Amino acid sequence: MSPTRLLVLGATGSVGRSTLDVAARHPHHITVWGLSAHRDVEGLLRLCETFKPAHAVIADASLHAALQDGLQQAGLVTEAHAGMAALDALAAEADQVMAAITGAAGLSSTLAALKAGKRVLIANKEPLVMAGRLMMATAAQSGAVVLPIDSEHNAIFQCLPPATRCGTPLAKGIARIILTASGGPFRETPLAALAAVTPEQAVRHPNWNMGRKISVDSATMMNKGLELIEAAVLYGLAESQIEVVIHPESIIHSMVEYDDGSTLAQLGNPDMRVPIAHALAWPERWVSGVAGLDWTAQRQFRFEPLDAQRFPAVGLARAALKAAGHASNVFNAANEVAVAAFLAGRLRFDRITPLVETVLAQAAGAGLAEADELEAVLAVDGWARRTAEATLNTL
């Protein structure tokens, strides 16, 4: 069997680089067929020199010439593309797609891969939060295979019955799932000190090496709110069937509790190459490059209840999930604006969640249409972003 053609969307990010590390270990199974980046031309060119893909895409169309010139100077025959339409076209052509573009920007290309019936490894949780119903319906219609990359959702997938497929009803006998959360860098920081948190402090996660946006989401626990909504979409669960607990060691990545009282957990070192290798190889198992746990070393597994006062974002996500309709989309968009404003020094850390809450409250009376098509999803997303920007100066 010839190697499958892999397209890595968001190749220069942390998940993209980890994906390429795993793929390089299995050249007989995978060929790196295409790579994309948002604006990092130099980073993309370095990856092209290493992997020599057939295609490279820079999402910012103004940088097409720079990419094309760089490929020519490097003596590569890689074809240069630019713009979101190019991302969508290549996503529909590849054999499998690693969807790792951060934020709402990854929705269109992920949906294009699903429409084409591809094997889609979803690392960008935001599209599932924005348009989960649309994405799962599209996958069901086309026969696309959806495999989760988030360490928590991949852990859940591994603990569910082998016949489980994302987007289809779960087997009987499953009581609930338990999402674990490290608590981020401010789990024990006095609440009064959170107002003075800087971006540099917020992106220093104690266990994981991630991009700036997701690191801030981890610090606010907004990522766990997004993951709660994502779990409901992927596995058809009610909000009441999903629990969040603090597990500071980040070794137990999530758990599934069955009706008979059994609980299955997936454990591993905190390295994204583990879930990536699982999804790339599924239903087989491949070497990821990550060592297994040393069970002779002294270690402890701590668990704590979620502090709702410290981490109100999870409760806000539950409310958005129960509200259904466009609420999850608004939740995601407002958070993206809030995090960008915080990283730019325009919003205090402790005002990120209040901004999202304010926009959600306004959405309830805004008469937004149900978003079952891409255009409607993007319209709600745009409204939420504009509203969040307008609200920034009031907090």
C-alpha positions in Angstrom: 0.0 0.0 0.0 1.4 3.4 -0.9 1.8 6.1 1.8 -1.3 8.3 2.5 -1.0 11.9 1.5 -1.1 14.1 4.6 -2.0 17.8 4.6 -1.0 19.7 7.8 -3.0 22.8 8.2 -1.2 25.1 10.6 2.1 23.3 10.1 4.3 26.0 11.8 2.3 25.8 15.1 3.1 23.5 18.0 0.6 20.8 16.9 1.7 21.1 13.3 5.4 20.6 14.3 4.5 17.7 16.5 2.5 16.1 13.7 5.5 16.4 11.4 7.8 14.8 14.0 5.5 11.8 14.2 5.0 11.6 10.4 8.8 11.6 9.8 9.1 8.5 11.9 6.7 6.6 9.5 7.7 7.4 5.9 6.4 4.1 4.7 2.9 5.0 5.9 2.7 8.7 5.4 4.0 11.2 2.9 3.9 14.9 3.9 1.9 16.1 0.8 1.0 19.6 1.8 1.8 22.2 4.5 0.2 25.5 5.4 0.9 28.5 7.6 -0.9 31.8 8.3 1.9 34.4 7.8 5.1 32.6 8.8 6.7 32.3 5.4 10.2 31.6 6.8 8.9 28.9 9.1 6.9 27.3 6.2 10.0 27.5 3.9 12.1 25.7 6.5 9.6 22.9 6.8 9.3 22.6 3.0 13.1 22.2 2.8 12.9 19.3 5.3 9.8 17.5 4.0 9.6 18.6 0.3 5.8 18.5 0.1 4.0 18.8 -3.2 2.1 21.8 -2.0 2.6 24.8 0.4 0.0 27.3 1.2 0.3 30.7 2.9 -3.1 31.8 4.1 -2.3 35.5 3.9 -2.6 36.0 0.1 -0.3 39.1 0.2 2.6 36.8 1.0 2.2 34.5 -2.0 5.1 36.0 -3.9 7.4 35.7 -0.9 6.6 32.0 -0.6 7.0 31.4 -4.3 10.3 33.1 -4.4 11.6 31.3 -1.4 10.7 27.9 -2.8 12.4 28.7 -6.1 15.6 29.9 -4.3 15.6 26.7 -2.3 15.4 24.7 -5.5 12.2 23.1 -4.5 9.4 22.0 -6.9 6.8 22.5 -4.2 3.8 24.4 -5.7 3.0 27.7 -3.9 -0.6 28.6 -3.1 -2.2 31.4 -1.1 -5.5 32.3 0.4 -8.3 30.5 2.1 -9.8 29.1 -1.1 -6.5 27.3 -1.7 -6.6 25.8 1.8 -10.1 24.5 1.1 -9.2 23.0 -2.3 -6.2 21.1 -0.9 -8.1 19.9 2.1 -10.6 18.3 -0.2 -7.8 16.6 -2.2 -5.5 15.2 0.5 -6.0 11.7 1.8 -6.0 12.9 5.4 -5.9 16.3 7.0 -4.5 17.5 10.3 -6.7 20.5 11.1 -4.5 22.5 13.4 -5.3 26.1 12.4 -6.0 28.1 15.6 -9.4 29.6 16.1 -12.3 30.2 13.7 -9.9 30.6 10.8 -9.7 26.8 10.6 -13.5 26.3 10.1 -13.7 26.5 6.3 -10.8 24.2 5.4 -11.9 21.6 8.1 -15.4 21.7 6.7 -14.1 21.3 3.1 -12.2 18.1 4.2 -15.3 16.7 5.8 -17.4 17.4 2.8 -14.9 15.5 0.7 -15.2 12.5 2.9 -11.6 12.6 4.1 -10.0 11.3 7.3 -9.8 14.5 9.4 -7.7 14.8 12.5 -9.3 17.7 14.4 -6.9 19.6 16.7 -8.6 23.0 16.4 -11.5 22.8 18.8 -13.0 26.1 17.8 -14.7 25.0 14.6 -16.5 22.2 16.5 -17.6 24.7 19.1 -18.7 27.2 16.4 -20.5 24.7 14.1 -20.5 21.3 15.7 -23.9 20.2 14.4 -23.0 21.3 10.8 -19.7 19.5 10.9 -21.0 16.2 12.3 -23.9 16.2 9.8 -21.4 16.9 7.0 -19.2 14.0 8.1 -22.1 11.7 8.4 -23.3 12.5 4.9 -19.9 12.2 3.2 -18.6 9.3 5.3 -15.6 11.3 6.6 -13.7 9.9 9.5 -13.3 12.3 12.4 -10.5 11.7 14.9 -9.9 14.0 17.9 -6.5 15.3 18.7 -7.1 17.3 21.8 -5.4 15.2 24.5 -8.7 15.0 26.5 -10.9 14.0 23.6 -8.4 11.6 22.2 -8.2 10.0 25.7 -12.0 9.7 25.8 -12.0 8.1 22.3 -9.4 5.6 23.5 -11.5 4.7 26.6 -14.7 4.2 24.7 -15.8 0.9 23.0 -13.7 0.1 19.9 -16.6 0.5 17.6 -17.2 4.1 18.6 -17.1 6.7 15.8 -17.3 10.4 16.5 -20.6 11.9 15.6 -22.6 8.7 16.1 -24.6 7.7 19.3 -22.5 6.1 22.0 -23.0 2.6 23.0 -25.3 1.9 26.0 -23.8 1.6 29.4 -21.8 4.8 29.5 -22.7 7.0 32.4 -20.5 10.0 32.0 -17.0 11.3 31.0 -14.6 13.1 33.2 -12.4 15.8 31.6 -9.2 16.5 33.5 -7.7 20.0 33.7 -4.3 21.0 35.1 -5.6 24.2 36.5 -3.0 26.1 34.5 -0.4 28.5 36.0 -2.8 30.3 38.4 -4.4 27.4 40.1 -3.2 28.7 43.5 -2.6 32.4 42.8 -4.6 34.7 45.1 -7.7 35.9 43.3 -6.8 39.5 44.0 -3.6 39.1 42.1 -5.2 37.9 38.8 -5.9 41.5 37.8 -2.2 42.1 37.4 -1.4 39.0 35.4 0.8 39.7 32.3 0.7 37.9 29.0 4.1 36.5 29.7 2.9 34.9 32.9 -0.3 33.6 31.4 1.5 31.7 28.5 3.8 29.8 30.9 1.8 26.6 31.3 3.3 24.3 34.0 3.0 21.1 32.0 2.4 21.7 28.3 4.2 23.5 25.6 1.5 25.2 23.5 0.8 28.3 21.4 0.0 31.6 23.1 -3.8 31.6 22.5 -4.4 28.1 23.9 -2.0 28.8 26.8 -4.1 31.8 27.8 -7.3 29.7 27.4 -5.7 27.2 29.8 -4.9 29.9 32.3 -8.5 31.1 32.3 -9.9 27.6 32.0 -11.7 28.8 28.9 -10.1 25.9 27.1 -11.9 23.5 29.4 -15.2 25.2 28.6 -14.5 24.8 24.9 -13.6 21.2 25.4 -16.8 20.6 27.3 -18.8 21.8 24.3 -16.5 19.9 22.0 -17.1 16.6 23.9 -20.8 17.1 23.7 -20.5 17.5 19.9 -18.1 14.6 19.3 -19.9 12.1 21.5 -23.5 13.2 21.6 -23.5 13.9 25.3 -25.7 16.0 27.4 -24.0 18.8 29.5 -24.9 16.8 32.7 -22.9 13.8 31.5 -19.6 15.8 31.4 -17.7 16.5 34.6 -14.5 18.6 34.9 -11.9 17.9 37.6 -8.6 19.5 38.4 -5.6 17.1 38.0 -2.4 19.1 38.3 0.0 16.4 37.0 -1.6 16.2 33.5 -0.9 12.5 33.4 -4.5 11.2 33.4 -5.8 12.9 30.3 -9.5 12.0 30.7 -11.8 9.2 31.9 -15.0 7.4 30.9 -17.3 6.0 33.6 -19.6 3.1 32.8 -22.9 2.2 34.3 -21.4 -0.8 36.1 -19.2 1.5 38.2 -16.0 0.9 36.1 -13.9 3.9 35.1 -11.4 3.7 32.2 -8.6 6.3 32.1 -6.0 7.1 29.5 -2.6 8.0 30.9 0.6 9.3 29.4 3.3 11.9 29.5 2.0 15.4 28.6 3.2 15.4 24.9 0.9 16.1 22.0 2.7 13.5 19.9 0.9 10.7 21.8 -2.7 11.7 20.6 -1.3 12.6 17.2 0.3 9.3 16.7 -2.8 7.5 17.9 -5.0 9.3 15.3 -2.5 9.0 12.5 -2.2 5.3 13.1 -5.8 4.4 14.1 -6.9 1.7 14.3 -3.2 0.6 14.6 -0.6 1.8 17.0 2.7 3.5 16.0 5.8 4.8 17.8 5.2 8.4 18.7 8.7 9.4 19.9 7.4 9.8 23.5 8.6 7.6 26.3 6.1 5.7 28.4 5.6 6.4 32.1 8.1 5.2 34.6 6.0 3.3 37.1 9.0 2.7 39.4 9.3 6.4 40.0 7.5 8.0 43.0 4.5 9.9 41.7 1.1 10.9 42.9 -2.2 11.7 41.2 -4.0 14.6 42.8 -7.6 15.5 42.0 -9.5 18.6 43.1 -13.0 19.9 42.5 -13.3 22.8 40.1 -13.3 26.2 41.8 -16.1 28.0 40.1 -15.1 31.4 41.6 -11.6 31.0 40.2 -12.6 29.5 36.9 -16.1 30.8 36.0 -15.5 30.1 32.3 -16.5 26.4 32.7 -19.9 27.4 34.1 -20.3 29.9 31.3 -19.6 27.2 28.7 -22.2 24.9 30.4 -24.8 27.7 30.1 -23.9 28.2 26.4 -24.2 24.5 25.7 -27.6 24.3 27.4 -28.8 27.3 25.5 -28.0 25.5 22.2 -28.5 27.4 19.0 -25.8 30.0 18.3 -24.6 30.4 21.9 -21.5 28.2 21.6 -20.5 30.1 18.5 -20.8 33.4 20.3 -18.9 32.0 23.3 -16.0 31.1 21.1 -15.8 34.3 19.1 -16.1 36.6 22.1 -13.3 34.6 23.8 -11.0 34.9 20.7 -11.5 38.7 20.8 -10.9 38.8 24.5 -7.7 36.7 24.4 -6.3 38.8 21.5 -7.1 42.0 23.4 -5.4 40.6 26.6 -2.2 39.6 24.6 -2.2 43.1 23.1 -2.4 44.8 26.5 -5.9 46.1 25.9 -7.8 44.0 28.4 -7.0 42.8 31.9 -6.6 39.1 32.4 -9.4 38.9 35.0 -11.8 40.6 32.5 -11.6 38.0 29.8 -14.4 35.8 31.1 -16.6 38.8 32.0 -16.3 40.1 28.4 -17.5 36.7 27.1 -20.3 36.7 29.6 -21.5 40.2 28.5 -21.5 39.3 24.8 -23.4 36.1 25.5 -26.0 38.1 27.4 -26.4 40.5 24.5 -26.7 37.6 22.0 -29.8 36.3 23.8 -31.8 39.2 22.7 -30.1 39.9 19.4 -32.4 37.8 17.2 -29.6 35.8 15.7 -30.6 33.2 13.1 -30.0 29.5 13.6 -26.7 28.7 12.1 -27.0 25.4 10.1 -25.0 26.6 7.0 -21.5 28.0 6.8 -22.6 31.5 5.9 -24.9 31.7 8.8 -22.2 30.4 11.2 -19.8 33.0 10.0 -22.5 35.7 10.3 -23.0 34.9 14.0 -19.3 34.8 14.5 -18.9 38.2 12.9 -21.7 39.7 15.1 -20.1 38.3 18.2 -16.6 39.7 17.3 -18.0 43.1 16.5 -20.0 43.1 19.8 -17.0 42.0 21.8 -14.8 44.7 20.3 -17.4 47.3 21.1 -17.7 46.1 24.6 -14.0 46.1 25.4 -13.8 49.7 26.6 -16.8 49.2 28.9 -15.0 46.7 31.2 
